[in-house]
Amino acid sequence: MAVIASGQITLIDLNDAKSLTGYIGSNQAKVQIFNPNGNTYTPNWATNNMILTPSLFVSGTATDI
């Protein structure tokens, strides 16, 4: 008997995939305010550099990867 049709199927189990959660922390406030009276910024990132720290976690754990 001859082959009439053929095909392929792929099964993926999405329940076993790990989820990642990430955020960016900083050593200063994330908002900068300009004061037009004194012509100044608070905080002044020109004199005090902001340090951004990325964090990435596997869901269900407390260890930063």
DRENMIVEX-101567 format. One record per residue: residue in three letters; x, y, z of N, C-alpha, C, O in turn. Coordinates in steps of 0.001 Angstrom, whole numbers. Each point is the difference from the previous one (the first is absolute). Layout:
BEGIN
R  resn       nu       nv       nw      cau      cav      caw       cu       cv       cw       ou       ov       ow
R   Ala        X        Y        Z        X        Y        Z        X        Y        Z        X        Y        Z
...
END
This chain:
BEGIN
R  resn       nu       nv       nw      cau      cav      caw       cu       cv       cw       ou       ov       ow
R   Met      841    -1170        0     -841     1170        0      892     1240        0     1023       20      685
R   Ala    -1388      998    -1431      778     1228     -113     -288      937     1172    -1081      -23      588
R   Val     2084      852     -264     -176     1003     1052     -832     1142     -575      347      577    -1031
R   Ile    -1445     -260     1708     -892     1050     -483      401     1369      563      -56     1006     -707
R   Ala      459     -974     1975      368     1274      626     1031     -264     1077       72    -1100      547
R   Ser      705     2086     -252      946      -92     1116       51     1366      662     -387     1002     -600
R   Gly      861     -962     1833       53     1278      709      882     -109     1222      622    -1032      249
R   Gln     -577     2097      498      835       61     1188     -753      775     1067     -725      945     -307
R   Ile      897    -1343     1547     -613      701     1118     1056      193     1085      832     -876      235
R   Thr     -875     2026      418      927      294     1087     -804      266     1259     -910      829       -2
R   Leu     1240    -1524     1069     -656      200     1287      957      726      936     1160     -389      137
R   Ile    -1649     1443      503      816      772      934     -734       81     1329    -1179      351       45
R   Asp     1873     -675     1030     -571      100     1340      405     1345      592     1130      170      459
R   Leu    -2056      781     -471      307     1339      503      -19       78     1522      447      998      565
R   Asn     -946    -2012       99      -62       20     1461     1368     -156      643      184      411     1146
R   Asp      772     -988    -1843     1322     -216      575      945     1174     -239     1107       17      539
R   Ala    -1521      953    -1328      868     1140     -296      117      894     1231     -973      200      727
R   Lys     2161      331     -501      221      889     1135     -295     1434     -417      315      415    -1116
R   Ser     -917      323     2018     -274     1413     -240     1075      841      663      500     -343     1072
R   Leu     -150     1444    -1716      996      917      548     -675     1316      359     -898      465     -702
R   Thr     1337      123     1793     -488     1299      436     1195      920      171      976     -366      655
R   Gly    -1039     1551    -1234     1127      922      100     -443     1407      333    -1129      395     -288
R   Tyr     2019      348      893     -241     1412      262     1335      720      112     1053     -632       83
R   Ile    -1105     1952      -80     1209      815      118      -97      820     1280     -953      756      190
R   Gly     1938     -907      683       73      779     1231      994     1138     -162      808       -4     -930
R   Ser     -863      976     1829      930     1127      -69      376      453     1403     -706     -278      969
R   Asn     1832      982     -878      472      481     1291     -595     1362      355      221      490     1108
R   Gln     -967      130    -2015     -628     1297      243    -1437      -45     -502     -440     -984     -594
R   Ala     -272     2063      845    -1367      106     -508       12      -70    -1522      924      498     -644
R   Lys    -1949    -1117       76      -59     -158    -1455     -633     1202     -685     -118       31    -1225
R   Val     -289      958     2012     -619     1209     -532      904     1178      312      499      138     1117
R   Gln     -294      709    -2115      820     1197      189     -897     1228     -147     -786       91     -943
R   Ile      907      849     1874     -843     1198       13      862     1221     -298     1077      170      574
R   Phe    -1563      678    -1477      703     1241     -337     -639     1161      752    -1219      172      -35
R   Asn     2044      624      715     -457     1195      704      396     1217     -837     1181      343      -52
R   Pro    -2144      322     -606      342     1131     -860      491     1218      782      697      845     -561
R   Asn    -1048     -738     1848      442     1151      796     1510      -37      222      677     1015     -161
R   Gly     -159    -2160      524     1437     -126      224      735     -602    -1177     1224     -128       17
R   Asn    -1997     -251    -1067      575     -629    -1189      791    -1257      369     1102     -227     -500
R   Thr    -1696     -592     1396      676    -1204      493     -876    -1227     -203    -1215       96     -169
R   Tyr     1864    -1236      191     -683    -1286      -90      158     -745     1320     1057       53      629
R   Thr    -2120     -752     -211       65     -822     1206     -519    -1383     -335    -1139     -108     -456
R   Pro     1898     -951      653     1426      -21      331      835      423    -1210     -438     -121    -1143
R   Asn     1621      610     1408      899      469    -1060      862    -1173     -466      996     -339      640
R   Trp    -1383     -272    -1749      719    -1175     -504     1343      364     -615      807     -889     -272
R   Ala     -547     2178       45     1305      412     -521     1075     -115     1078     1162     -268     -305
R   Thr    -1549      470     1569      980      -92     1092      -78    -1331      731     1009     -487      512
R   Asn    -2195     -103     -458     -190    -1308      651     -558     -964    -1035    -1203       -2     -265
R   Asn     2058     -805     -313     -432     -914    -1055    -1016    -1000      517      120     -526     1107
R   Met    -1117      280    -1929     -983    -1027      322      558    -1344     -446      510     -131    -1112
R   Ile     -608     -855     1978      459    -1354     -322    -1230     -877     -188     -784     -186      930
R   Leu      618     -352    -2134    -1111     -900     -299      466    -1433      178     1069     -379     -477
R   Thr    -1882     -418     1169      344    -1390      269    -1105     -908     -539    -1104      -13      545
R   Pro     1383     -744    -1605    -1014     -926     -501      -93    -1233      889     1007     -469      530
R   Ser    -2217      -51     -370     -228    -1226      766     -878     -924     -826     -966      437     -625
R   Leu     1308    -1713      626     -753    -1001     -748     -201    -1209      889      958     -516      576
R   Phe    -2198       59     -459     -346    -1114      861     -738    -1069     -795     -762      311     -916
R   Val      992    -1567     1271     -820    -1094     -501    -1214      -50      913      151      -25     1221
R   Ser    -1348       10    -1786    -1213       16      808       -1    -1146     1003      314    -1143     -331
R   Gly     -677     1483     1565      -51     -994     1062     1271      -83      811       64     -773      956
R   Thr      967     1558    -1311     1241        8      767      294     1423      460     -527      963     -557
R   Ala     1369     -839     1575      375     1317      513     1433      349     -362      517     1022      451
R   Thr      134    -1854    -1259     1394      221     -358       95      802    -1287     -568     -382    -1023
R   Asp     1288     1495     1080      221      837    -1178     1014     -695     -899     1101     -329      439
R   Ile    -1474      104    -1707      932     -659     -911      690     1044     -829      834     -332     -842
END
